[in-house]
Amino acid sequence: MTVASSTPIGLIQDVYSTLDDRVAAGRRRLGRALTVAEKVLVNHLSDPEGAGMERGVSYVDLLPDRVAMQDATAQMAWLQFMTAGLDKVHVPTTTHCDHLIQARDDGKTDLAAAIDGNQEVYDFLASVSARYGAGFWEPGSGIIHQVVLEQYAFPGGMMIGT
Protein backbone atom coordinates (compact mmCIF):
# COMPACT_ATOMS: atom_id res chain seq x y z
CA MET A 1 0.00 0.00 0.00
CA THR A 2 1.46 3.33 -1.00
CA VAL A 3 0.58 6.16 1.34
CA ALA A 4 -0.18 9.61 0.01
CA SER A 5 -2.02 11.29 2.86
CA SER A 6 -0.95 14.13 5.09
CA THR A 7 -0.89 14.55 8.86
CA PRO A 8 -4.44 14.52 10.27
CA ILE A 9 -5.59 17.92 11.52
CA GLY A 10 -6.59 16.33 14.84
CA LEU A 11 -2.97 15.37 15.56
CA ILE A 12 -1.83 18.92 14.84
CA GLN A 13 -4.57 20.36 17.07
CA ASP A 14 -3.54 18.00 19.88
CA VAL A 15 0.06 19.22 19.67
CA TYR A 16 -1.00 22.87 19.71
CA SER A 17 -3.50 22.33 22.55
CA THR A 18 -0.70 21.63 25.05
CA LEU A 19 1.83 24.16 23.75
CA ASP A 20 0.97 27.24 25.84
CA ASP A 21 0.81 25.42 29.19
CA ARG A 22 3.96 23.40 28.59
CA VAL A 23 5.96 26.39 27.36
CA ALA A 24 4.83 28.37 30.43
CA ALA A 25 5.96 25.48 32.65
CA GLY A 26 9.32 25.42 30.87
CA ARG A 27 9.75 29.16 31.37
CA ARG A 28 8.99 28.82 35.08
CA ARG A 29 11.42 25.96 35.51
CA LEU A 30 14.24 27.62 33.58
CA GLY A 31 13.51 31.16 34.72
CA ARG A 32 13.82 32.59 31.22
CA ALA A 33 12.23 32.72 27.80
CA LEU A 34 12.64 29.63 25.64
CA THR A 35 14.12 29.33 22.18
CA VAL A 36 11.90 27.95 19.42
CA ALA A 37 13.72 24.60 19.62
CA GLU A 38 13.22 24.49 23.41
CA LYS A 39 9.51 25.17 22.97
CA VAL A 40 9.19 22.19 20.61
CA LEU A 41 11.16 19.96 22.98
CA VAL A 42 9.23 21.06 26.09
CA ASN A 43 5.94 20.41 24.32
CA HIS A 44 7.02 16.86 23.51
CA LEU A 45 8.43 15.85 26.91
CA SER A 46 6.83 12.70 28.30
CA ASP A 47 7.03 14.28 31.79
CA PRO A 48 7.03 18.08 31.34
CA GLU A 49 6.98 18.81 35.07
CA GLY A 50 9.57 16.29 36.22
CA ALA A 51 12.03 15.97 33.35
CA GLY A 52 15.54 17.27 33.88
CA MET A 53 16.21 20.38 31.83
CA GLU A 54 19.90 21.09 32.26
CA ARG A 55 21.50 21.70 28.88
CA GLY A 56 24.27 19.24 28.10
CA VAL A 57 23.51 17.17 31.19
CA SER A 58 19.89 16.00 31.24
CA TYR A 59 18.49 13.11 29.26
CA VAL A 60 14.81 13.37 28.41
CA ASP A 61 12.08 11.08 27.16
CA LEU A 62 10.25 12.64 24.22
CA LEU A 63 6.95 11.76 22.57
CA PRO A 64 7.36 12.38 18.82
CA ASP A 65 4.39 13.01 16.55
CA ARG A 66 5.67 10.80 13.72
CA VAL A 67 8.32 8.24 12.82
CA ALA A 68 9.69 8.11 9.26
CA MET A 69 12.11 5.42 8.14
CA GLN A 70 14.08 4.95 4.95
CA ASP A 71 14.69 1.57 3.38
CA ALA A 72 18.41 1.24 4.14
CA THR A 73 17.95 1.55 7.91
CA ALA A 74 14.27 0.65 8.37
CA GLN A 75 15.08 -3.04 8.14
CA MET A 76 16.94 -3.07 11.45
CA ALA A 77 14.47 -0.69 13.11
CA TRP A 78 11.56 -2.95 12.14
CA LEU A 79 13.39 -6.07 13.32
CA GLN A 80 13.96 -4.40 16.70
CA PHE A 81 10.32 -3.26 16.84
CA MET A 82 9.16 -6.82 16.15
CA THR A 83 11.00 -8.04 19.26
CA ALA A 84 9.13 -5.52 21.45
CA GLY A 85 5.96 -7.61 21.37
CA LEU A 86 3.67 -4.76 20.31
CA ASP A 87 0.66 -5.34 18.07
CA LYS A 88 0.92 -2.07 16.17
CA VAL A 89 2.78 1.21 16.04
CA HIS A 90 1.54 3.77 18.57
CA VAL A 91 2.79 6.80 16.66
CA PRO A 92 2.01 7.46 12.99
CA THR A 93 4.83 5.71 11.13
CA THR A 94 5.89 5.43 7.51
CA THR A 95 8.53 3.47 5.62
CA HIS A 96 9.98 5.15 2.50
CA CYS A 97 11.83 3.19 -0.18
CA ASP A 98 14.28 5.60 -1.74
CA HIS A 99 17.79 5.21 -0.32
CA LEU A 100 18.52 1.90 -2.03
CA ILE A 101 17.93 3.45 -5.46
CA GLN A 102 21.28 4.43 -6.96
CA ALA A 103 21.37 7.20 -9.56
CA ARG A 104 23.39 5.94 -12.51
CA ASP A 105 21.57 6.19 -15.82
CA ASP A 106 18.05 7.61 -15.68
CA GLY A 107 15.07 7.42 -13.39
CA LYS A 108 13.30 4.54 -15.13
CA THR A 109 16.42 2.38 -15.49
CA ASP A 110 17.69 3.13 -11.98
CA LEU A 111 14.31 2.35 -10.40
CA ALA A 112 14.05 -0.95 -12.28
CA ALA A 113 17.58 -1.91 -11.19
CA ALA A 114 16.80 -1.07 -7.55
CA ILE A 115 13.61 -3.12 -7.59
CA ASP A 116 15.43 -6.03 -9.22
CA GLY A 117 18.29 -5.93 -6.72
CA ASN A 118 16.27 -5.16 -3.58
CA GLN A 119 12.91 -6.85 -4.09
CA GLU A 120 13.32 -9.01 -0.99
CA VAL A 121 13.99 -5.92 1.14
CA TYR A 122 11.02 -4.05 -0.35
CA ASP A 123 8.74 -7.05 0.18
CA PHE A 124 9.82 -7.32 3.82
CA LEU A 125 9.31 -3.60 4.43
CA ALA A 126 5.89 -3.61 2.76
CA SER A 127 4.84 -6.67 4.75
CA VAL A 128 6.04 -5.47 8.14
CA SER A 129 4.62 -1.98 7.57
CA ALA A 130 1.21 -3.48 6.79
CA ARG A 131 1.43 -5.91 9.72
CA TYR A 132 2.05 -3.16 12.27
CA GLY A 133 -0.18 -0.44 10.82
CA ALA A 134 2.47 1.77 9.25
CA GLY A 135 2.34 3.49 5.90
CA PHE A 136 4.54 2.28 3.05
CA TRP A 137 5.95 4.43 0.27
CA GLU A 138 7.06 2.03 -2.45
CA PRO A 139 10.16 2.55 -4.60
CA GLY A 140 9.61 5.48 -6.94
CA SER A 141 7.10 7.22 -4.66
CA GLY A 142 9.43 10.05 -3.71
CA ILE A 143 12.47 11.02 -1.71
CA ILE A 144 11.84 10.76 2.03
CA HIS A 145 13.33 14.19 2.82
CA GLN A 146 10.86 15.89 0.48
CA VAL A 147 7.89 13.63 1.22
CA VAL A 148 7.99 14.22 4.99
CA LEU A 149 8.17 17.98 4.45
CA GLU A 150 5.29 18.03 1.98
CA GLN A 151 3.05 15.42 3.61
CA TYR A 152 3.76 15.30 7.33
CA ALA A 153 5.74 18.22 8.77
CA PHE A 154 4.02 21.08 10.56
CA PRO A 155 5.38 23.95 12.68
CA GLY A 156 6.04 22.78 16.22
CA GLY A 157 5.77 19.10 15.31
CA MET A 158 8.42 16.53 16.16
CA MET A 159 9.45 13.73 13.83
CA ILE A 160 12.15 11.15 14.31
CA GLY A 161 13.64 9.01 11.62
CA THR A 162 16.05 6.24 10.91
C-alpha positions, 0 to 999 in steps of 0.5 A: 500500500502506497501512502499519500495522505498528510498529517491529520488535523486532529494530531496537529490540534492535539500538539498545539492544545498543550503548547501554551501550558507546557511552554509556560511550565518550561519558562517557570522551571528555567527562569527565562524565555525559551528558544523555538527549539526548546519550545518544541522539545518542552511540548514533547516531553513525556514528563514536562513537570519532572524531566531534567532540563539542564543543557548538556547534562539532562536526558529526556524522554520525548513523545514524537508526533511521527516516525519516518524510516528509509529503506536502508535503515528501516530493516533493522528498526523494524526487526527491533520493533518486532521483538518488542511484542507490540501489536501495532505502532503507537505513533504514525509511522511510515517506511519510505523506499528511496535510499537503495535506489542508486542514480546511474543512468536515468530514473526509469532504469535506476528504479528498475535496477533497484527493484530487481536488486532489492525486491526481498527488502522491499517485500519485507518492508511492505509486509512489516509496515502493513502488519504493524499499521504503518504506511509504506511508500514504495520505490519510486514514490518520492524522496523521504526528505521531500515527502515528509516535508510536503506530507507530514511536517508542521510547525512545532511538530516533532518527527524522528527518523532512521 
